[in-house]
């Protein structure tokens, strides 16, 4: 599954964008108050060559676009947008042009540490005010700014509307690139999840206030393994007419999946964005139009369905068919015409009256991909010539190698003829095809194979008609956990050169189509899997559109792909794996305490993991709770106890919960816990052995658990946590505990060796036998203590890993502030310092006699259940559960 996500995806079809002149970034001077409040952030204006020189005085006359980088992103990522927009403006002799601004967020890790998201949002608000002031004295001064946000930059842009003093009219267009709108990829701190909740709730509750803001979200598709495309779809809002979500593989003229970084430089996608920007310009104001309907029309034109024509806001209803061209009447239901160096233009007319009774649709395709009109509808004409007609080219759809039109004859009762224009072509070679057909004969239903067939069974159909177009409906394909391999094999009657075939997997409830172009004859494999599950109120079916060659047969074979199903599990739930790993270790820790009670000895980590870490101990309880939450009476009791919602129920509501997925993830977590435990124990033995050979061992007298020195260390660590960074204090404690365990391991090895030597030299006296027994007991206690400490250190390792992002963020920003504020780990660090400074010096001898040991041994099981119930979507809660188990262990040492 991991291999499928990280390595098995389509090749990169994106072209790189290049600058024609050296890119320059002009730093914009901010007000002193703003610069003092946000010392790490900056605002830049992008430029190249002469354009950059002209703008050094900041006398700007263009249209402002603000680029916001994402997690660890650079402000220089704006160069692809800025450079292509500049080239386009040069082609128009600078009639219109854009000024691209970019914010430097100091490459902060905001996807992993949410403490600065609010600060970034407020800084962007200040930047917008500064940008608009630069145009204050211009003739066509803008009143709003368009924003392009990459990754978390898109979320920051959406968060602007949650600020109390922010005016929504300051933004009229927002384009986000690979932005996780629905939820954070890794919810590692409370600030991050609270920020998401505030933004998404505001956009749902204040939907009416956002109706003048047009939002486009572009996801990267399956190549982007950092942000899955399902997260990039905007939450379903009431104002569907002003928000649009698409996957880059479905964007016309791009048709390419992008990874998380290439989405900012993919030439095909950047061209679509820049073309949309220029089409959005209002000729009267010379700024982006204030009309929301036009904005949505432009975005649909460039990002959803492109007719192969240049955008027109109000295309003329009727067009005059002029030119001294030959008119040719076509009566056959199927027609092909190839053009090469034809100096005479022609009109081909297709009378509809003779076809309406026999056929339901007409299909036409054109391999000439220019932007001129080519198909018309003639109304109520009885003559052979049509002077005025409806331009049907706007009904066309652009595909990689052809433009296609499919018309339902019933929807055009007033049309008497279809007219195809073949203009004079000197040096051009293209083909036009038309056919009348019945939809029932071209729509074939293909039931998908069962989820648990493991690819051993298949569904198969043979398309042996001579049509140009087929719809293969994939029945019962509607869930994200389904994944299939579709093999399409084409057989042709002759070996002549043909135009390529186009296969499009069309998902009707979301814009996530994928397009494949292949030569014929050929054997092609298409991966079929979903980013978004079918909504409950939607009955439409995914369709494989085959735009074929008329003299070829096509065989379609569909099989379940078990490896891709595992890939979907990893894609949707890899972020929850730490919870499952820690749950396994906690169960093992409880098992070790239980064996300590029953046998007086602590078992090996790996053996105890195999014995106690069983999914049936935790999963049924969560499933029962989720089931009972469907009843109102249980829901009322649950709410009265102020308990949070179970994460599995939230995932089910988002259509992201698979059958048996929790079992698979638990077993995967068991495997990770097992091998990490083996690696950890082996490493500890190796380092302690190395330490024993390099450093002469010293005997440490047994101290009390609580000493003035340890209290001073606790105070020092608490002070470090409070004045600098909690994660830094946690890391210091971790290193201290790690060296302490190395010391324990070294002493155990040393005592074992010494005992072995003594046993060889012993004679049978009673005093020596007693001494031998005492030594053996001491060694056994040391071994038991080491085993329990290794397990506790494994748990502590996950606390360190989950808090590592805030430590990295603090280190990167040390030059601006010594204290991390806000700090998600401060209180946890202080508590852990108090607990572990004592625990790391404890042994099993203190625990054995404790009255609380039975409770401490039983608590890890309910902790594991609670962690799986409430920690999957809130990873920052995991350290709290571990800390609670450590606290109980500490009490066992004292009481």
C-alpha positions in Angstrom: 0.0 0.0 0.0 2.8 2.4 0.9 4.5 1.5 -2.4 1.3 2.2 -4.3 1.0 5.7 -2.8 4.6 6.8 -3.1 5.8 5.2 -6.3 2.9 3.8 -8.5 1.3 6.7 -10.3 1.2 8.2 -13.7 4.4 9.8 -15.1 4.9 13.5 -14.8 3.2 15.1 -17.8 3.8 18.7 -16.7 6.2 20.9 -18.6 8.6 23.1 -16.7 8.0 26.9 -16.8 11.0 29.0 -17.6 11.8 32.7 -17.1 12.9 34.6 -20.3 14.7 37.2 -18.1 16.3 37.2 -14.7 13.6 37.1 -12.0 13.7 39.9 -9.4 11.9 40.3 -6.1 11.4 43.9 -5.0 10.9 44.1 -1.2 7.9 46.3 -0.3 8.5 48.6 2.7 5.9 47.9 5.3 4.6 50.3 8.0 6.9 50.4 11.0 4.2 49.0 13.3 3.6 46.1 11.0 7.3 45.4 10.5 7.9 45.4 14.3 4.9 43.2 15.0 5.8 40.6 12.3 9.7 40.7 12.0 9.9 37.3 10.3 7.5 38.2 7.5 8.0 40.2 4.3 6.2 41.3 1.2 7.7 41.3 -2.3 6.8 42.4 -5.8 7.8 40.1 -8.7 9.4 41.4 -11.8 11.7 40.6 -14.7 14.1 42.7 -16.9 12.7 46.1 -18.0 9.4 45.5 -16.2 11.3 45.1 -12.9 13.2 48.3 -13.5 10.1 50.3 -14.3 8.4 49.1 -11.1 11.3 50.0 -8.7 9.5 53.3 -8.0 6.3 51.4 -7.1 4.2 53.4 -9.5 1.9 50.5 -10.4 -0.9 50.5 -12.9 -1.7 46.8 -13.2 -4.1 44.4 -11.5 -2.8 43.1 -8.1 -2.5 39.4 -7.5 -1.2 38.2 -4.1 0.6 34.8 -3.9 0.7 33.0 -0.5 3.2 30.1 -0.2 2.3 27.0 1.9 4.0 24.8 4.4 7.8 25.5 4.2 7.1 27.3 0.9 9.2 30.1 -0.6 7.8 33.5 -1.7 9.9 32.8 -4.9 7.4 30.2 -6.0 5.4 33.1 -7.5 7.8 33.3 -10.5 5.9 30.8 -12.7 2.7 32.7 -12.5 4.4 36.1 -12.7 6.6 35.2 -15.7 3.8 33.7 -17.9 1.5 36.6 -17.0 4.2 39.0 -18.1 4.7 37.2 -21.4 0.9 37.3 -22.0 0.8 41.0 -21.2 3.6 41.6 -23.7 1.6 39.9 -26.4 -1.2 42.3 -25.7 1.2 45.3 -25.7 0.4 45.8 -22.1 -3.2 46.8 -22.7 -3.8 44.8 -19.5 -1.2 43.4 -17.1 -0.9 42.0 -13.6 1.3 42.9 -10.7 2.2 39.7 -8.8 3.0 40.2 -5.1 4.3 37.4 -2.8 4.5 37.0 0.9 7.6 35.6 2.7 6.4 33.5 5.6 10.0 32.5 6.5 9.2 29.0 5.2 7.3 28.1 8.4 6.1 24.5 9.0 2.4 25.6 9.4 1.0 22.2 8.2 2.6 20.6 11.3 2.6 23.5 13.8 -0.6 25.6 13.8 0.5 28.2 16.4 1.4 30.8 13.7 -1.6 30.4 11.3 -3.5 33.2 13.0 -0.4 35.4 12.9 0.1 34.7 9.2 -3.6 35.5 8.5 -3.3 38.9 10.2 -0.1 39.7 8.4 -1.8 39.0 5.0 -4.6 41.4 6.0 -1.9 44.1 6.5 -0.3 43.2 3.2 -3.6 43.7 1.3 -4.0 47.1 2.8 -0.4 48.0 1.8 -0.9 46.7 -1.7 -4.1 48.7 -2.3 -2.4 51.9 -1.0 0.2 51.5 -3.8 -2.6 52.1 -6.4 -4.4 54.9 -4.5 -3.6 57.7 -7.0 -4.1 55.6 -10.2 -6.9 56.2 -12.7 -8.1 52.6 -12.5 -7.3 51.9 -8.9 -8.3 48.5 -7.7 -10.6 48.0 -4.7 -9.8 44.4 -4.2 -7.0 41.8 -4.5 -7.1 38.4 -6.1 -5.2 35.7 -4.1 -3.5 32.5 -5.2 -2.6 30.3 -2.3 -0.5 27.2 -2.4 -1.1 24.4 0.1 -1.6 26.0 3.6 -1.5 29.5 2.0 -4.9 28.8 0.6 -6.3 28.0 4.0 -4.7 31.3 5.4 -6.5 33.1 2.6 -9.8 31.6 3.6 -9.1 32.5 7.2 -9.0 36.2 6.3 -12.8 36.2 6.3 -12.8 35.1 10.0 -11.0 38.3 11.2 -13.3 40.7 12.9 -12.1 43.8 11.2 -11.6 42.3 7.7 -13.9 43.6 4.9 -15.0 40.7 2.6 -15.0 43.0 -0.4 -11.2 43.2 -0.3 -11.0 39.8 -2.0 -13.1 38.9 -5.0 -11.2 35.9 -6.3 -9.4 33.1 -4.5 -7.5 30.3 -6.3 -6.0 27.6 -4.1 -3.5 25.0 -5.2 -3.3 21.6 -3.4 -4.8 23.2 -0.2 -6.2 20.7 2.4 -9.5 22.5 3.1 -11.4 19.8 4.9 -9.0 18.8 7.7 -5.2 19.0 8.5 -3.1 16.2 7.0 -1.4 15.6 10.4 -3.4 17.1 13.3 -0.4 17.5 15.6 -1.6 20.3 17.8 -4.8 21.8 19.1 -4.1 25.2 17.4 -4.1 23.5 14.0 -7.4 21.7 14.5 -9.1 24.7 16.2 -8.0 26.9 13.2 -9.6 24.5 10.8 -12.8 24.3 12.8 -13.0 28.1 13.0 -12.4 28.6 9.2 -14.8 25.8 8.0 -17.6 26.8 10.5 -17.3 30.4 9.4 -17.6 29.5 5.7 -20.7 27.4 6.4 -22.5 29.7 8.8 -21.6 32.9 6.9 -22.2 31.5 3.4 -24.4 34.4 2.4 -21.7 36.9 3.2 -19.3 35.1 0.9 -21.5 35.1 -2.2 -19.4 37.8 -3.9 -16.2 35.8 -3.4 -15.4 33.3 -6.1 -13.3 30.4 -5.0 -11.5 27.8 -7.1 -9.7 24.9 -5.5 -7.3 22.8 -7.7 -6.1 19.5 -6.3 -3.0 17.6 -7.6 -4.5 14.1 -8.1 -2.8 10.8 -7.2 0.7 12.2 -7.8 0.3 14.4 -4.7 0.8 12.0 -1.9 1.3 14.8 0.7 -2.2 16.2 0.4 -4.8 13.7 -1.0 -7.2 15.4 -3.3 -10.3 14.6 -1.2 -9.0 17.0 1.4 -8.6 19.8 -1.2 -12.3 19.8 -2.2 -14.0 22.8 -0.6 -16.7 21.8 2.0 -20.1 21.5 0.4 -21.6 24.9 0.9 -25.0 26.4 0.1 -23.5 28.8 -2.4 -22.6 26.2 -5.1 -22.6 29.0 -7.7 -19.5 30.7 -6.3 -17.2 27.8 -5.3 -15.5 25.2 -7.6 -13.2 22.2 -6.8 -11.3 20.4 -9.5 -8.5 17.9 -9.8 -5.7 18.9 -12.1 -6.1 15.6 -14.1 -9.5 16.9 -15.2 -8.4 20.5 -16.1 -8.7 21.0 -19.9 -5.4 21.5 -21.8 -3.6 20.2 -18.8 -5.0 16.7 -18.1 -2.1 16.0 -15.8 -1.8 14.9 -12.2 0.8 17.1 -10.3 2.8 16.4 -7.1 2.5 18.8 -4.2 5.3 21.2 -5.5 5.0 20.9 -9.2 1.4 22.3 -9.0 3.0 25.8 -8.7 5.2 25.4 -11.8 3.3 23.0 -14.0 3.2 25.0 -17.3 -0.1 23.5 -18.5 -1.9 24.4 -15.3 -0.2 27.8 -15.0 -1.3 28.6 -18.5 -4.9 27.8 -17.7 -4.7 30.0 -14.6 -3.2 33.0 -16.5 -5.7 32.7 -19.4 -8.5 32.7 -16.8 -7.1 35.8 -15.2 -7.0 37.7 -18.5 -10.5 36.6 -19.4 -11.7 37.9 -16.0 -10.7 41.5 -16.8 -13.5 44.0 -17.1 -12.8 46.4 -20.0 -14.4 49.3 -18.2 -12.6 49.1 -14.9 -9.5 47.4 -16.2 -9.6 45.2 -13.1 -11.0 41.8 -12.4 -14.8 41.8 -13.0 -17.1 42.4 -10.0 -19.7 40.1 -11.6 -19.7 36.7 -9.8 -21.6 35.0 -12.6 -18.9 36.0 -15.2 -16.1 34.9 -12.8 -17.7 31.4 -12.5 -18.3 31.2 -16.3 -14.6 31.9 -16.9 -13.4 29.4 -14.3 -15.8 26.7 -15.7 -14.5 27.5 -19.3 -10.9 27.0 -18.4 -11.0 24.4 -15.6 -14.1 22.3 -16.2 -15.4 22.2 -19.8 -13.4 23.9 -22.5 -15.3 24.1 -25.9 -12.1 24.8 -27.9 -13.0 28.4 -28.4 -11.8 31.7 -26.9 -14.0 32.7 -24.0 -16.9 35.1 -24.8 -19.2 36.3 -22.0 -22.3 36.6 -24.3 -21.8 34.7 -27.5 -24.1 35.7 -30.3 -27.2 33.6 -30.7 -27.1 33.5 -34.5 -24.2 33.5 -36.9 -24.2 34.3 -40.6 -22.7 31.6 -42.7 -20.8 33.6 -45.3 -18.1 32.8 -47.9 -18.3 31.4 -51.4 -18.0 27.8 -50.1 -19.5 24.7 -51.7 -22.6 23.3 -50.0 -22.7 19.5 -49.8 -25.7 17.5 -48.5 -24.9 14.4 -46.5 -27.7 11.8 -46.1 -25.8 8.9 -44.6 -25.9 8.4 -40.8 -22.1 8.1 -40.6 -19.7 10.4 -42.3 -15.9 10.9 -42.4 -14.0 13.6 -44.2 -10.2 14.0 -44.3 -8.7 17.4 -45.2 -5.1 18.1 -46.5 -4.1 21.2 -48.4 -7.6 21.9 -49.5 -7.9 25.5 -50.9 -11.7 25.5 -51.2 -14.0 25.8 -48.2 -17.0 23.6 -47.8 -20.3 23.4 -45.8 -21.6 19.9 -45.2 -25.3 19.8 -44.2 -27.0 16.9 -42.4 -30.8 17.0 -42.6 -32.2 15.9 -39.2 -35.8 15.1 -40.2 -34.8 11.7 -41.7 -32.8 10.8 -38.7 -35.0 11.8 -35.7 -37.1 8.7 -35.8 -34.2 6.2 -36.0 -31.6 7.9 -33.8 -31.5 9.8 -30.5 -28.2 11.6 -30.7 -25.6 12.9 -33.1 -21.9 12.8 -32.4 -19.3 14.9 -34.3 -15.6 15.2 -33.7 -12.9 17.4 -35.3 -9.1 16.9 -35.1 -8.4 20.5 -36.0 -7.8 22.1 -32.5 -8.0 25.8 -33.5 -10.4 28.1 -31.7 -12.7 28.8 -34.7 -16.3 27.7 -35.0 -16.9 24.6 -37.0 -20.4 23.2 -36.3 -23.8 25.0 -36.6 -27.5 24.3 -36.3 -29.8 25.5 -39.0 -33.4 26.2 -38.0 -36.4 25.6 -40.3 -34.5 25.7 -43.6 -36.0 23.9 -46.5 -33.4 25.0 -49.0 -29.9 23.5 -49.5 -28.2 26.7 -48.2 -28.4 28.1 -44.7 -27.6 31.8 -44.3 -28.1 32.1 -40.6 -27.4 29.4 -38.0 -26.9 28.8 -34.3 -23.2 28.3 -33.4 -23.1 24.8 -31.8 -19.3 25.0 -31.3 -20.0 26.3 -27.8 -21.5 22.8 -27.0 -18.3 21.1 -27.9 -15.7 19.7 -25.5 -12.0 19.8 -26.0 -10.0 16.6 -25.5 -6.3 16.1 -26.0 -6.5 15.1 -29.7 -10.0 16.1 -30.8 -13.0 18.4 -30.2 -16.3 16.5 -29.7 -20.0 17.5 -29.8 -22.8 15.2 -28.6 -26.3 16.5 -29.2 -29.5 15.0 -28.1 -31.9 15.5 -31.0 -34.9 15.8 -28.7 -33.3 18.9 -27.1 -33.2 20.7 -30.5 -36.7 20.4 -32.0 -36.4 23.6 -34.0 -33.2 22.5 -35.9 -33.6 21.2 -39.4 -30.0 20.7 -40.3 -26.6 20.3 -38.7 -23.9 22.2 -40.7 -20.2 21.3 -40.6 -17.7 24.0 -41.8 -14.5 22.8 -43.4 -12.4 26.0 -44.0 -9.7 26.3 -46.6 -6.6 24.6 -45.2 -3.2 25.1 -46.7 -0.6 22.9 -45.1 -3.0 21.6 -42.5 -4.2 18.0 -42.1 -7.2 17.1 -40.1 -10.2 14.8 -40.0 -13.9 15.3 -39.3 -16.3 12.5 -38.3 -20.0 12.5 -37.6 -22.5 9.8 -36.8 -26.1 9.5 -35.7 -26.7 6.8 -33.0 -29.1 5.5 -30.4 -27.9 6.1 -26.8 -29.1 2.7 -25.7 -26.8 0.9 -28.1 -23.7 2.9 -27.1 -24.2 2.7 -23.3 -22.9 -0.6 -21.9 -23.2 -1.5 -18.2 -20.2 -3.2 -16.6 -20.6 -4.3 -13.0 -17.4 -3.9 -11.0 -15.9 -6.9 -9.3 -16.2 -7.6 -5.6 -13.8 -5.9 -3.2 -12.6 -9.3 -1.8 -12.1 -11.0 -5.2 -8.4 -10.0 -5.0 -8.2 -9.8 -8.8 -9.0 -13.4 -9.3 -12.3 -12.7 -11.1 -13.0 -10.1 -13.8 -15.8 -8.3 -15.6 -15.5 -8.2 -19.4 -17.3 -6.7 -22.3 -16.6 -6.6 -26.1 -17.4 -3.5 -28.1 -17.7 -4.9 -31.6 -19.8 -2.1 -33.1 -18.3 0.3 -35.6 -19.1 3.4 -33.6 -17.0 6.4 -32.8 -18.1 6.8 -29.2 -19.0 4.4 -26.3 -20.1 4.9 -22.7 -19.1 2.1 -20.4 -21.0 2.5 -17.1 -19.1 1.1 -14.1 -22.0 -0.2 -11.9 -21.6 -0.1 -8.1 -18.4 1.9 -8.2 -19.0 4.6 -5.6 -16.7 4.2 -2.6 -13.1 5.4 -2.0 -12.0 2.0 -0.7 -12.7 0.5 -4.2 -9.8 0.2 -6.7 -9.7 -1.5 -10.0 -7.5 -2.1 -13.0 -9.2 -1.5 -16.3 -7.6 -3.1 -19.3 -8.7 -1.8 -22.7 -7.4 -3.7 -25.7 -8.1 -2.5 -29.2 -8.0 -4.7 -32.4 -8.2 -3.1 -35.8 -9.0 -4.7 -39.2 -6.1 -3.1 -41.1 -2.7 -1.7 -40.2 -3.2 1.8 -41.6 -2.2 4.8 -39.4 -5.2 6.0 -37.3 -5.8 8.9 -35.0 -5.2 8.0 -31.3 -8.1 6.8 -29.1 -9.0 8.7 -26.0 -10.2 7.0 -22.9 -11.8 9.2 -20.2 -12.8 8.0 -16.7 -15.6 10.4 -15.9 -16.8 10.8 -12.3 -20.1 12.7 -12.4 -20.3 13.9 -8.8 -16.9 15.6 -8.7 -14.4 17.1 -11.2 -11.8 14.3 -10.9 -11.8 12.9 -14.4 -8.6 11.3 -15.8 -7.8 11.2 -19.5 -5.6 8.7 -21.3 -4.5 9.0 -25.0 -3.3 5.8 -26.7 -2.3 4.7 -30.2 -4.4 1.9 -31.8 -4.1 -1.0 -31.8 -2.9 -1.1 -28.3 -3.3 -2.7 -24.8 -3.8 -0.1 -22.1 -4.1 -0.3 -18.3 -6.2 2.4 -16.5 -6.4 2.7 -12.7 -9.9 3.4 -11.4 -10.2 4.8 -7.9 -11.9 7.7 -6.3 -10.9 10.9 -4.4 -14.5 11.5 -3.2 -17.2 8.9 -2.5 -20.6 9.2 -4.1 -22.9 11.5 -2.1 -26.0 9.9 -0.6 -28.5 11.9 -2.8 -26.6 11.2 -6.0 -27.5 8.2 -8.2 -25.2 8.9 -11.1 -22.7 6.3 -12.2 -19.0 6.6 -13.1 -18.5 6.2 -16.9 -15.5 5.2 -19.0 -15.9 7.2 -22.2 -14.2 5.6 -25.2 -13.6 7.9 -28.2 -12.7 5.2 -30.7 -11.7 4.5 -34.2 -14.6 3.2 -36.3 -13.0 0.1 -37.8 -11.6 -1.2 -34.4 -13.0 -3.5 -31.8 -12.4 -2.8 -28.1 -12.3 -5.3 -25.3 -12.7 -3.9 -21.7 -11.6 -6.1 -18.8 -12.1 -4.9 -15.2 -10.4 -6.5 -12.1 -10.1 -5.6 -8.5 -6.6 -4.3 -7.6 -5.9 -5.4 -4.0 -2.6 -3.5 -3.9 -4.4 -0.3 -4.9 -7.0 -0.9 -2.2 -4.2 -1.0 0.3 -2.8 2.1 -1.3 -6.2 3.8 -0.7 -6.1 2.8 2.9 -2.6 4.4 3.3 -3.7 7.4 1.3 -6.7 8.1 3.5 -5.5 6.8 6.9 -1.7 6.9 7.1 -1.9 9.9 9.4 -3.6 7.7 12.0 -0.9 5.1 12.1 0.9 6.6 15.2 -2.3 6.1 17.2 -2.3 2.4 16.3 1.4 1.9 17.0 1.1 3.6 20.4 -2.0 1.6 21.2 -0.1 -1.6 20.6 2.8 -0.5 22.8 0.4 0.5 25.5 -1.2 -2.9 25.5 2.2 -4.5 25.7 3.1 -2.2 28.6 0.0 -3.3 30.5 0.8 -6.9 29.7 4.3 -6.5 31.1 2.9 -5.1 34.4 0.4 -8.0 34.6 3.2 -10.6 34.2 5.2 -8.7 36.9 2.2 -9.2 39.2 1.6 -12.9 38.3 5.2 -14.2 38.0 7.4 -11.5 39.6 9.3 -11.1 36.3 8.8 -8.7 33.4 8.4 -10.4 30.0 10.3 -9.4 26.8 8.7 -6.6 24.8 8.3 -8.6 21.5 6.9 -11.7 23.3 4.4 -9.6 25.3 3.4 -7.7 22.1 2.5 -10.9 20.4 0.5 -12.1 23.5 -1.4 -9.0 24.5 -1.7 -6.6 21.5 -5.0 -8.0 20.0 -7.4 -5.9 18.0 -10.5 -7.7 19.4 -9.6 -6.1 22.8 -10.2 -2.5 21.5 -12.1 -2.5 18.2 -15.5 -4.0 19.2 -15.9 -1.4 22.0 -15.5 1.5 19.5 -17.8 -0.2 16.9 -20.5 -0.6 19.6 -20.2 3.0 20.6 -20.4 4.2 17.0 -23.5 2.0 16.5 -25.2 3.3 19.6 -24.6 6.9 18.7 -27.1 6.4 15.9 -29.8 6.3 18.7 -31.1 9.6 20.1 -31.2 8.4 23.7 -27.5 7.3 23.7 -26.6 10.5 21.9 -28.2 12.6 24.6 -26.4 10.7 27.4 -23.1 11.0 25.5 -23.6 14.8 25.1 -24.7 15.2 28.7 -21.3 13.7 29.7 -19.6 16.4 27.5 -17.7 13.7 25.6 -16.3 14.5 22.2 -17.5 12.8 19.1 -15.8 9.5 18.3 -13.4 10.0 15.4 -14.7 6.9 13.5 -18.1 8.5 13.4 -16.6 11.7 11.9 -14.7 9.7 9.3 -17.9 7.8 8.4 -19.7 11.1 7.9 -16.9 12.2 5.6 -17.3 8.9 3.6 -13.7 8.1 4.4 -14.2 5.0 6.6 -13.6 1.6 5.0 -14.9 -1.7 6.2 -12.2 -3.6 8.2 -9.8 -0.6 7.8 -9.3 -0.3 11.5 -8.3 -4.0 11.7 -5.8 -3.6 8.9 -4.3 -0.5 10.5 -4.1 -2.2 13.9 -2.2 -5.1 12.4 0.0 -2.7 10.5 0.6 -0.9 13.8 1.5 -4.2 15.5 4.1 -4.9 12.8 5.6 -1.4 13.2 5.6 -1.7 17.0 7.2 -5.2 16.8 10.1 -4.3 14.5 10.7 -0.9 16.1 10.9 -2.7 19.4 13.4 -5.2 18.0 15.5 -2.4 16.5 15.3 -0.4 19.7 16.4 -3.2 22.0 19.2 -4.3 19.6 20.5 -0.7 19.3 20.4 -0.4 23.1 22.4 -3.6 23.6 25.0 -2.6 20.9 25.5 0.9 22.3 25.7 -0.3 25.9 28.3 -3.0 25.0 30.3 -0.3 23.1 30.1 2.0 26.2 31.1 -0.9 28.5 34.3 -1.5 26.4 35.2 2.2 26.1 34.4 3.4 29.6 35.5 1.7 32.8 32.3 0.9 34.8 31.6 2.5 38.1 29.2 1.2 40.8 26.4 3.7 41.5 24.9 3.4 45.0 21.1 3.1 45.1 19.6 6.5 45.8 16.2 7.5 47.0 13.6 8.2 44.3 13.2 11.8 45.3 16.4 13.7 46.1 17.2 17.5 46.2 19.3 17.1 43.1 16.5 15.6 41.1 14.1 18.3 42.3 16.6 20.9 41.0 16.7 19.1 37.6 12.9 19.1 37.5 12.8 22.8 38.3 15.5 23.5 35.6 13.5 21.6 33.0 10.3 23.3 33.9 12.0 26.6 33.6 13.4 25.7 30.2 9.9 24.6 29.1 8.3 27.8 30.3 10.9 30.3 29.0 11.9 28.6 25.7 10.0 25.6 24.1 8.2 22.7 25.7 9.3 20.3 23.0 13.0 21.3 23.7 12.6 20.3 27.3 10.9 17.1 26.3 13.9 16.3 24.0 16.3 17.0 26.8 14.4 14.6 29.1 14.4 12.0 26.3 18.1 12.2 25.8 18.6 12.0 29.6 16.3 8.9 29.8 18.0 7.3 26.8 21.5 7.6 28.4 20.0 6.4 31.7 18.7 3.2 29.9 22.1 2.7 28.3 23.5 2.9 31.8 21.0 0.4 33.0 21.8 -1.9 30.1 25.5 -1.5 30.8 25.2 -2.3 34.4 23.0 -5.4 33.6 25.7 -6.6 31.2 28.4 -5.9 33.7 26.6 -7.7 36.6 25.8 -10.7 34.4 29.5 -11.0 33.4 30.7 -10.6 37.0 28.1 -13.2 38.3 29.2 -15.7 35.6 32.8 -15.4 36.7 31.9 -15.8 40.3 29.8 -18.9 39.7 32.8 -20.6 38.0 34.9 -20.0 41.1 32.3 -20.9 43.8 32.8 -23.7 46.3 29.9 -25.3 48.1 29.8 -23.1 51.2 26.4 -21.7 52.5 27.6 -18.1 52.6 28.8 -18.2 49.0 25.6 -19.9 47.9 23.6 -17.1 49.6 25.8 -14.5 47.9 25.2 -16.2 44.6 21.5 -16.1 45.1 21.6 -12.5 46.1 23.6 -11.6 43.0 21.1 -13.6 40.8 18.2 -11.7 42.4 19.8 -8.4 41.8 20.5 -9.3 38.1 16.9 -10.4 37.7 15.7 -7.2 39.1 18.0 -5.2 36.9 16.8 -7.2 33.8 13.1 -6.6 34.7 13.7 -2.9 35.3 15.5 -2.6 31.9 12.7 -4.3 30.1 10.0 -2.1 31.5 12.2 1.0 30.9 12.7 0.0 27.2 8.9 -0.2 26.8 8.4 3.2 28.5 11.1 4.7 26.4 9.4 3.4 23.3 6.2 5.2 24.4 8.2 8.3 25.2 9.8 8.2 21.7 6.3 8.8 20.2 5.8 11.8 22.4 9.0 13.2 21.1 8.2 12.5 17.5 4.7 14.0 17.7 6.1 17.2 19.2 9.1 17.4 16.9 7.5 19.9 14.5 7.1 22.6 17.2 10.8 22.0 18.2 11.9 22.5 14.5 9.8 25.6 14.2 11.3 27.0 17.4 14.9 26.4 16.3 14.2 28.0 12.9 12.7 31.1 14.6 15.3 31.5 17.4 16.7 34.7 15.9 13.3 36.4 16.3 12.1 35.0 19.6 13.6 32.7 22.3 10.2 31.7 23.6 7.8 29.7 21.5 4.4 31.3 21.7 1.9 29.7 21.6 3.5 26.4 22.7 1.3 23.3 22.4 3.7 21.2 24.5 4.5 23.5 27.4 2.2 22.0 30.1 2.9 18.4 28.9 6.6 19.0 29.1 6.4 20.3 32.7 4.3 17.3 33.8 6.7 14.9 32.0 9.7 16.5 33.6 8.2 15.9 37.1 7.2 12.3 36.3 10.2 11.0 34.3 13.0 12.5 36.3 11.8 10.1 39.1 10.7 7.2 36.9 13.9 6.9 35.0 15.7 6.1 38.3 13.1 3.6 39.5 13.2 -0.2 39.4 10.6 -3.0 39.4 11.4 -3.7 43.1 9.6 -0.5 44.1 6.6 -1.3 41.8 6.1 -4.9 42.9 4.9 -4.1 46.4 2.6 -1.2 45.3 -1.1 -1.4 46.1 -1.8 0.4 42.8 0.0 -2.0 40.5 -3.1 -4.0 39.6 -4.9 -0.7 38.6 -1.8 0.4 36.6 -1.7 -2.9 34.8 -5.4 -2.7 33.8 -5.5 1.0 32.8 -3.5 0.7 29.5 -6.5 -1.2 27.9 -9.1 1.5 28.4 -6.4 4.1 27.5 -5.8 2.2 24.2 -9.6 2.2 23.5 -9.9 5.9 24.3 -6.9 6.7 22.2 -8.3 5.0 19.1 -11.7 6.5 19.8 -10.5 10.2 20.2 -7.0 10.3 18.8 -7.2 9.4 15.2 -8.2 12.9 14.1 -6.4 14.6 17.0 -2.9 13.2 17.2 -2.0 15.8 19.8 -4.1 13.9 22.3 -1.8 10.8 22.1 0.9 12.2 24.5 -1.8 12.9 27.1 -2.8 9.2 27.2 0.9 8.1 27.5 1.5 10.7 30.2 -1.4 9.4 32.2 0.0 5.9 32.2 3.4 7.2 33.3 1.7 9.1 36.1 0.1 5.8 37.4 3.5 4.1 37.2 5.0 6.9 39.3 2.3 6.5 41.9 3.1 2.8 42.0 6.7 3.6 42.8 5.6 5.9 45.7 2.5 4.3 47.1 
